[in-house]
Amino acid sequence: MAHVPKYMNIVDWTVEQITIGVYNPKDRFLSESELCDRFRCSRQTVRRALDILEQRGLITRVQGSGTYISSANSLNELSNSDNKRSAITVGLISTFMDNYVFPSIIRGIERVFTEEGINIQLASTNNLVSGEKKALLMMMDRKLDGLIVEPTRSALPCVNIDLYQKITEMGIPFIFIDSFYPELSIPYVALDDVKAGYMATEYLIKNGHRNISGVFPHSNRQAHLRYLGYVKALTDYGIQMYDDRVCWYSRDDMKQVLYGKPLLERLAASTAVLSYNDVTAMMIIDSVQRNGRKVPDDLSVVGIDNSELAEFSKLTSVVHPGEQLGESAAKLLLSIINGSEGKTILFPPRLIERNSVRKIGDS
């Protein structure tokens, strides 16, 4: 059976009241507060219902005056139209659809929505802020019931904040996955990236390493949070953090940095390195091995995400929740559509030991 959001109960009730003549053309309709009390729901739910009723031409909202039943001509169209409940349609915007861990997130989202009979509209930003703008504008034209967004370059200022504010004004519930924009107070579902960075670094410390490098992309908020976890672990264990052991790269210069001489020189003084994710870890491993260092004998490496790359290459890595994250995101959005406030969900990290870390010393 298709899932029916709470706001549709208000819409259907209103249509019924108009049809049987409880409310006539130009009558004053219930206020937001009265509807909240009658249906025991949030103002967000009521406003979404009123948006739909206004789009159908059944009510008119007059600022400073109230809400009124529309003219007789609009109501006559009601009897000739199909007012059956339609299936919910939810939008999903990601940076990439077929890359790395995101397919597993999509599987989790699709599993929940398919069971509920919910339609999904997909769009990709290609990790470009211009792509995000295009995707948001497209979704705004689709009359969605909800939206899930993976932020694009989330460590940078949110240049599309005006579009997100417009989506809020339109009454479309939305959440973020994998990351978030701090400029917007919107619930999100993600791995606890601070704890992930901490756990990976602590694992290296407990295996005797003290000279630990970190490699992170500067445009992703996940990277900044994992870096924070890295620094917190070093600090908690009384280990000095040196700036010259941390390397930052961008999407555009990734290969140049990870295969470049400056990174190799930084890693020369380190016995271990925390990599932002498994892709970066594999590039680091390839680079150092090309230059005569062995993993883990000369350099221990830990990744994050526990992707197929980690399994194939025997890389020690922190697990990304993948499908579970997708399922939780879908359920969170449905709860918000149904009038719940919605709260951020962070998944605790879990580390999978493989063969990329060597124990040294007596620790």
Number of C-alpha atoms within 10 A of each C-alpha: 6 14 14 18 19 22 25 22 14 22 21 16 12 21 18 13 13 17 15 9 10 10 18 18 17 14 14 17 19 15 13 18 13 12 19 18 12 11 14 14 18 20 15 22 28 25 19 24 23 24 20 17 21 16 11 14 17 24 25 20 16 9 7 6 8 13 20 20 24 22 16 13 11 15 20 11 13 17 10 8 8 9 12 7 12 11 15 22 17 25 23 24 23 24 21 17 19 12 9 14 18 19 16 20 22 21 17 20 24 19 14 18 22 12 11 16 15 18 16 18 14 15 21 20 21 14 17 14 19 14 16 26 19 14 20 22 14 14 21 17 8 12 15 19 22 23 24 23 23 24 24 28 23 22 20 14 12 18 12 13 14 11 15 19 12 12 19 13 12 15 22 23 26 25 24 23 25 26 23 26 19 13 9 11 9 15 19 24 24 23 22 20 27 22 21 31 31 23 20 28 30 20 17 24 21 15 17 17 22 20 19 26 26 26 23 22 23 18 18 20 22 26 23 20 20 28 26 17 23 25 20 20 23 19 12 10 12 10 15 12 18 11 9 12 19 18 19 16 16 14 12 8 10 16 15 13 18 24 18 12 13 13 22 17 12 15 23 16 13 19 23 28 26 27 29 25 23 26 16 20 25 19 16 23 22 16 19 20 14 11 12 8 15 15 19 17 13 16 22 25 28 32 28 29 26 23 20 13 15 25 14 8 13 14 29 26 28 25 20 27 22 23 20 16 25 27 21 20 27 25 15 24 24 25 17 23 27 20 21 16 12 18 14 14 17 15 18 15 21 18 19 18 14 14 14 22 24 18 15 15 8 7 9
